[in-house]
Amino acid sequence: MQDMLISTNSKQYPVFIGEQIRFDTAAFTKQVLGDNVSAILIITDDVVAKHYLDDLKNCLRDHNHVFSYTLDHGEQAKSFQQYYDIQTYALEKGLDRRSLIIALGGGVVGDIAGFVAATYMRGIPFIQVPTTLLAHDSSVGGKVAINHPLGKNMIGAFHQPEAVIYDYSVFSTLPESQWRSGFAEVIKHALIWDPQFYDWLREEVDTFADISGETAERLLMRSMAVKAAVVQEDERESGIRAFLNFGHTLGHAIETELGYGKITHGEAVVIGMAFALKLSERLFRCSLGSEDLSAWFRRYGYDTEIPQSLSAEQLLRTMRKDKKVQNGIIRMVLLKKIGQAELVEVDEEQIHSLLVEDLGEV
């Protein structure tokens, strides 16, 4: 087992990474919170529950008050109604300010469970127990949120977990689409921050089947180390933390316009990264090998083309609502070279022109 410490202005907390360590959740919980926990609410989804909810309940069986709430899986679970329903359930079960929420699942579960924890009685502790590769990104950093029909993650808070307990043996139950969704964020971390990690990925990970054992542990440690370094310097996204949104401006617009759940987050982000790489080359007049990078993405089964059912004007309209927009000006994370990101104000006409070109619109 490996562990690392996440340090932010508001909190320090450990990340435990290892095989089968979900069975040690009770011990880790006691390590970070002691015996001062009045009740535990496990929030999960219906897919994860079938595989791992009983493991967690059995691990916590010595605690007198353990409850669980199961969401339908998918991005649509991050809704106002589900958020309200979980709050109601917590109140009905008598959770108080000494209670703990455990997020057992992927990024969707972590986001909504964390937002419930951030706002229940003005904030109670929560622990992340990720079950997807994608959640290696969302489980660290304290950004928690729900969606609005007009935009993804528009209602949320910053609320750091008490710990992250990452058992990569659960990857064995992931479908192909979830591997792609998670690996996209691994690629993103390498591209914006760590050229050596990028080279390692290209040399060591030919297929998702390679991500197991020591390779999985090393991949998670290096990718999460990027997130940790960025969050330590900029906890509340006032500066370089925006770099973590590389590929997300267009990616979120695609998710919103297609409808949540029609494409996985990571698959949308890959399309956004491919677009951002081409835009970077045009604006900075540099060579990033965007075509080679897109071909590398496709080796893992990614589609790098914008869905033809969408239009340039439609996507641009949604991109104007991105959280990085200031004074009506779209700002995008672009690359000057691998490992060197920059947040740039981009003229809408330049974005529109490339969208039109990519979509083959006349």
Salt bridges, closest charged atoms under 4 A:
ASP35 OD1 - LYS30 NZ 3.79
ASP46 OD1 - HIS73 ND1 2.98
ASP55 OD2 - ARG22 NE 2.89
GLU75 OE2 - LYS78 NZ 3.22
GLU75 OE2 - LYS152 NZ 2.53
ASP111 OD2 - LYS78 NZ 2.73
ASP137 OD1 - LYS188 NZ 3.45
ASP137 OD1 - HIS189 NE2 2.92
ASP137 OD1 - LYS227 NZ 3.44
GLU162 OE2 - LYS11 NZ 2.54
ASP167 OD2 - ARG22 NH1 2.68
GLU176 OE2 - ARG180 NH1 3.76
GLU185 OE1 - LYS188 NZ 2.65
GLU185 OE2 - HIS248 NE2 3.19
GLU185 OE2 - HIS265 NE2 2.97
ASP194 OD2 - ARG222 NH2 3.55
ASP206 OD1 - ARG299 NH2 3.51
GLU237 OE1 - LYS143 NZ 3.17
GLU255 OE2 - LYS152 NZ 3.51
GLU255 OE1 - HIS265 ND1 2.99
GLU267 OE2 - ARG180 NE 2.75
ASP292 OD2 - ARG202 NH1 2.91
GLU313 OE2 - ARG320 NH2 3.68
GLU313 OE1 - HIS352 NE2 3.95
ASP322 OD2 - LYS324 NZ 2.74
GLU342 OE1 - LYS336 NZ 3.19
GLU348 OE2 - ARG320 NE 3.00
GLU357 OE1 - ARG282 NH2 2.60
ASP358 OD2 - LYS278 NZ 2.90
